[in-house]
Amino acid sequence: MYSYSNFDADFVRSRVEEFKGQVARRLDGSLTEDEFKPLRLMNGLYLQLHAYMLRVAIPYGTLNGAQMHQLAYIADTWDKGYGHFTTRQNIQFNWPKLQDVPAILDALADVSMHAIQTSGNCIRNVTADHFAGAAADEIEDPRPTAELIRQWSTDHPEFAYLPRKFKVAVTGAPHDRAVTKAHDIGLRMVRNDAGEPGYEVVIGGGLGRTPMVGKVVRDFLPRADLLAYLEAILQVYNLSGRRDNKYKARIKILVHETGLEELKAKIEAVFARNQTLLEPVDAGIVARIAADFAEPTWVRKPVVDLPTDVGFRAWFDTNTAAHKNPDYAIVTVSTKAIGATPGDVTSAQMRVLADLGEQYSHDELRISHEQNVILPHVHKSDLPAVYASLKAAGLGTSNIGLISDIIACPGMDYCALATARSIPVAQEISNAFEDLAVQHDIGELKIKISGCINACGHHHVGHIGILGLDKAGVESYQITLGGDGTETTTIGERAGPGFAYDEIVPAVERLVEAYLGLREDETETFLAAYRRVGMAPFKSALYPEVVANAA
């Protein structure tokens, strides 16, 4: 894991001290809310429906046991005993008091954490494959790249006030677990014909009110040219991106309106200039970063026969993945117990996770964009003990990738931008399919729910996507089908008119019933079946009255 240098520590502490003064001036009335807003957003502090919300960065989703313990302490001391993991691998505290925020930031700094650039029109928290450094299919660990970008982008004066927020994701494996094509910049680590490492560069992805799949702007970028090329993309966007309309200010709109080839020519011209003006990244810095992500010292001990009881086997089959060391497994911990709020973890559960990370996972934990927690390096002989501890803490649900492993934004229960509720819909769908045997029979099915057009729940790339909207003061839920957030990224197709709140769960049930009736066999997933047969049979299931009237 990356460890702060003296510069990092001094920088974060100085930002905390600066914000303490800004908070004090807001509390005594010296600053109005309008004056305070840009200052608090630079430090990850939002004003939501009922309270302030602090978004804490977890760069590329990686943290250690001490950091998770500190998050639990913050939740108990200054919040309501829980935190919410987000689709950008951050954690949000929903109930801090303004006067307490500087103390929270101090406590974060104690364990090398912060909330810088988790908001605002800047380069946000860089995200990465949550299996980084562990996955069997990995070409190279993407976290050193993500850390290099974090250091380069933090407090970058040229990119502090971009036309709109800017998001970067990195993956190091052929199987994209970082949704890179839905980001402003997506980097996929590849090797050229000579075996040299580099990046496929994608630009212009994004969801929201105008969902677009990112386009490849460079098939292969040598590793040494990364920052000069990123500077070129950001410089072109900063000068040419629209500032007259925030809904058309993302780089995806610039790509769409300018055209990929013309924009690529502009980027390449600036890149050529940057190569002559910018100093190469110091080799010592690159080496130090890479050293921080060296493989753990693998434990050598016998692999025992795993339990055969149904509960453990169901968990093992769904919640573990292949590790590059065959004696180990990657464990995904579900935060989606039946009826739970997706992404919410109590302080007690955080402590259990911290202890398990320290004892069984070489002191590493990860947060996934799917709002779950990863123990990336667990020896197979320790899996029964890990499962037992998780089960006792209410974290042993065997549903990763299944219908109740739902991504959901906070929706109208918290968010000032939301137009409909997300959390209760997720909970009711989960309750409707609470039988895990039924879930395992249904197989892989990713449901993603957003409470407004901003799409924080990634509904556009859900196999079943649900978007909550306000229709004349009444909640209405649109359904999209066939979305995909992997290397074959696809934007889901809208099925038809929306459903009322009390109709949305029955609609999902009809979709599942239709899928089970038309799949070729038990191995054909919902997405594969949809791609084979298209929208028509699912639309008939969703709107049976239309079919009846037509008949």
C-alpha positions, -999 to 999 in steps of 0.1 A, spaced: 0 0 0 11 36 -6 23 54 25 23 92 28 56 110 24 64 140 46 51 162 18 18 144 17 14 146 55 23 183 56 0 191 27 -30 174 42 -25 190 76 -22 224 61 -55 219 42 -71 209 75 -59 240 93 -70 262 64 -105 246 65 -107 250 103 -105 288 98 -131 287 70 -155 267 91 -150 291 121 -158 321 98 -189 303 85 -201 296 121 -196 332 132 -213 346 102 -182 361 85 -188 339 55 -222 335 39 -233 301 27 -228 312 -9 -192 322 0 -186 291 20 -200 266 -6 -170 265 -30 -146 262 0 -165 233 16 -168 215 -17 -131 216 -21 -129 196 11 -156 171 3 -184 187 24 -219 188 9 -252 202 23 -278 175 18 -315 173 25 -312 170 63 -276 176 72 -241 180 60 -225 151 43 -187 145 42 -173 124 14 -139 108 23 -115 97 -4 -104 61 -5 -79 64 -34 -84 35 -59 -105 18 -32 -75 7 -11 -72 10 27 -57 -9 57 -70 -21 90 -60 10 109 -78 32 84 -110 11 86 -108 12 124 -105 50 122 -136 52 100 -155 33 126 -143 57 153 -154 87 132 -188 70 126 -193 66 164 -178 99 175 -193 124 151 -219 106 131 -247 80 137 -226 48 139 -224 39 102 -209 50 69 -220 46 33 -196 32 6 -201 48 -28 -198 38 -65 -166 59 -66 -149 38 -39 -153 65 -13 -171 65 20 -198 91 30 -208 102 65 -243 115 63 -248 133 96 -217 153 107 -222 187 124 -204 215 107 -185 224 138 -172 188 140 -159 185 105 -124 199 112 -120 173 140 -130 146 115 -105 158 90 -78 158 117 -87 122 126 -85 112 90 -51 128 86 -39 107 116 -43 76 94 -32 92 61 -67 99 48 -85 130 36 -115 144 17 -97 165 -8 -111 166 -44 -140 144 -36 -162 172 -49 -160 202 -72 -151 207 -109 -117 190 -105 -101 156 -111 -120 134 -86 -108 104 -66 -91 80 -91 -108 46 -91 -94 12 -100 -101 -25 -103 -110 -36 -68 -91 -69 -74 -59 -50 -82 -27 -68 -73 -46 -100 -66 -66 -110 -97 -55 -141 -116 -63 -124 -150 -43 -92 -143 -17 -80 -167 -3 -55 -142 -13 -39 -109 -31 -7 -119 -27 9 -84 8 25 -90 -7 42 -120 -37 54 -100 -14 67 -73 8 85 -98 -23 102 -112 -35 110 -77 -3 128 -69 -2 146 -102 -38 157 -100 -40 168 -63 -43 205 -61 -32 209 -97 -36 246 -103 -45 244 -140 -72 218 -134 -88 231 -102 -117 248 -120 -126 226 -150 -158 230 -169 -172 201 -149 -162 173 -126 -137 149 -141 -134 112 -134 -106 88 -141 -105 50 -138 -78 24 -143 -79 -13 -149 -50 -38 -152 -69 -68 -165 -87 -78 -197 -119 -81 -177 -129 -46 -169 -140 -44 -132 -136 -6 -130 -163 5 -156 -135 24 -174 -157 32 -205 -181 51 -183 -154 76 -172 -141 109 -186 -108 91 -190 -105 53 -188 -71 36 -188 -67 -1 -196 -32 -15 -191 -20 -34 -222 12 -46 -238 22 -39 -274 36 -65 -298 71 -61 -283 57 -69 -248 62 -34 -235 36 -21 -210 14 8 -217 -22 20 -218 -52 19 -240 -68 54 -235 -105 59 -236 -121 94 -234 -157 107 -233 -175 81 -213 -201 90 -187 -236 84 -175 -261 110 -162 -287 127 -184 -266 120 -216 -251 85 -212 -222 77 -235 -197 49 -239 -161 62 -240 -142 60 -272 -106 48 -277 -83 78 -284 -50 59 -282 -46 22 -288 -13 22 -271 4 49 -250 38 41 -236 39 42 -198 65 70 -198 42 93 -217 12 90 -194 12 123 -176 21 143 -206 -8 127 -225 -32 132 -196 -22 169 -194 -29 172 -232 -64 158 -228 -72 180 -198 -57 211 -214 -79 206 -245 -109 200 -224 -103 229 -201 -101 253 -231 -127 238 -253 -153 223 -229 -186 242 -226 -191 265 -196 -224 280 -207 -245 249 -197 -234 226 -169 -255 198 -184 -233 199 -216 -200 206 -199 -186 171 -196 -159 159 -219 -183 134 -234 -202 163 -250 -170 178 -263 -162 145 -280 -197 142 -294 -199 178 -307 -163 180 -320 -159 145 -333 -134 120 -321 -109 124 -349 -108 162 -348 -105 162 -310 -78 135 -312 -58 157 -335 -60 186 -310 -49 163 -282 -20 149 -302 -8 184 -311 -8 195 -274 8 162 -264 37 168 -289 42 202 -273 40 188 -238 67 162 -246 91 191 -252 80 213 -224 74 189 -195 101 171 -175 97 134 -175 83 120 -142 112 115 -118 123 78 -120 128 78 -82 92 88 -76 79 61 -99 102 35 -82 90 46 -48 54 43 -58 59 9 -74 77 -3 -43 47 5 -21 26 -19 -41 50 -49 -40 34 -82 -35 28 -93 1 50 -121 14 28 -150 8 22 -174 37 32 -210 30 8 -234 48 -11 -264 38 -44 -259 20 -70 -279 39 -102 -294 26 -129 -268 27 -163 -274 45 -190 -290 25 -220 -275 43 -245 -257 21 -240 -223 37 -203 -222 33 -203 -236 -3 -229 -211 -14 -207 -183 0 -176 -197 -15 -191 -201 -50 -205 -165 -51 -182 -144 -29 -147 -157 -38 -127 -152 -69 -95 -167 -84 -63 -152 -70 -30 -151 -89 -15 -173 -61 -35 -206 -63 -32 -210 -25 -52 -178 -20 -86 -165 -28 -101 -130 -32 -131 -126 -9 -159 -101 -17 -179 -91 14 -215 -82 6 -229 -51 22 -263 -61 8 -278 -84 34 -315 -91 26 -334 -58 31 -303 -38 40 -294 -4 26 -268 -11 -2 -234 2 8 -242 10 45 -218 -6 70 -220 -1 108 -191 9 129 -191 -26 145 -190 -42 111 -161 -19 101 -142 -31 131 -148 -67 121 -136 -60 86 -106 -42 99 -96 -71 121 -102 -96 93 -80 -75 70 -52 -73 95 -54 -110 105 -62 -128 72 -56 -104 42 -21 -90 47 -36 -58 62 -54 -49 30 -90 -41 22 -107 -27 -9 -139 -9 -16 -156 -18 -49 -176 5 -72 -204 -20 -65 -204 -8 -28 -189 -40 -14 -158 -46 6 -129 -69 -6 -104 -89 14 -80 -94 -15 -55 -119 -1 -70 -147 20 -53 -180 22 -78 -208 13 -72 -225 46 -85 -194 64 -117 -191 44 -138 -210 70 -127 -187 98 -133 -156 77 -168 -168 67 -177 -176 103 -167 -141 115 -185 -124 86 -217 -144 92 -216 -135 129 -213 -98 120 -242 -99 95 -218 -97 65 -219 -133 53 -247 -130 27 -239 -152 -3 -252 -129 -31 -223 -113 -49 -234 -107 -85 -269 -119 -78 -302 -101 -79 -300 -88 -43 -265 -74 -48 -280 -41 -59 -262 -9 -65 -283 21 -53 -276 57 -47 -289 74 -15 -318 88 -34 -344 111 -19 -337 98 16 -306 119 17 -297 136 -15 -308 172 -23 -307 164 -60 -328 133 -60 -363 132 -74 -373 97 -61 -364 71 -35 -338 45 -43 -330 28 -10 -366 15 -3 -369 1 -39 -336 -18 -35 -347 -31 -1 -381 -43 -14 -365 -60 -44 -341 -77 -21 -370 -88 2 -389 -101 -28 -360 -124 -37 -348 -132 -2 -346 -169 -8 -309 -174 -17 -316 -207 -34 -339 -188 -58 -312 -161 -63 -286 -188 -72 -310 -204 -96 -316 -170 -113 -278 -165 -116 -259 -134 -124 -282 -104 -126 -270 -69 -119 -297 -44 -108 -286 -7 -105 -309 20 -92 -306 58 -94 -329 83 -77 -324 110 -104 -310 116 -138 -275 121 -125 -271 83 -124 -250 79 -93 -264 44 -91 -251 35 -126 -285 24 -138 -276 29 -174 -252 -1 -172 -274 -24 -151 -287 -56 -167 -319 -41 -152 -316 -4 -146 -341 16 -126 -343 54 -128 -366 72 -103 -381 105 -115 -406 130 -104 -437 131 -126 -460 159 -115 -452 153 -79 -454 115 -81 -425 91 -82 -422 72 -115 -396 45 -122 -382 39 -157 -367 5 -165 -338 0 -189 -326 -34 -200 -293 -48 -214 -268 -24 -198 -233 -37 -191 -204 -20 -173 -176 -44 -182 -152 -45 -212 -183 -48 -235 -199 -17 -220 -234 -11 -233 -260 15 -223 -293 -1 -214 -324 4 -236 -354 20 -221 -383 -5 -220 -412 19 -221 -434 41 -197 -424 43 -161 -440 25 -131 -454 39 -99 -436 31 -67 -459 3 -58 -456 -12 -93 -418 -13 -97 -411 -45 -77 -439 -65 -94 -424 -53 -127 -390 -67 -118 -406 -99 -107 -423 -102 -142 -389 -96 -159 -373 -124 -139 -401 -148 -146 -399 -140 -183 -361 -146 -183 -364 -180 -165 -390 -190 -191 -369 -182 -221 -333 -189 -211 -318 -218 -230 -304 -235 -199 -293 -227 -164 -259 -213 -176 -274 -186 -198 -274 -153 -178 -300 -126 -179 -278 -104 -200 -269 -132 -224 -306 -141 -228 -315 -104 -234 -288 -101 -261 -300 -132 -278 -338 -125 -279 -339 -87 -276 -364 -64 -259 -397 -78 -272 -404 -107 -248 -393 -86 -218 -415 -57 -229 -444 -81 -232 -438 -92 -196 -435 -57 -183 -467 -44 -201 -491 -73 -203 -521 -50 -206 -507 -36 -238 -503 -71 -252 -539 -79 -241 -553 -48 -257 -535 -54 -289 -549 -89 -290 
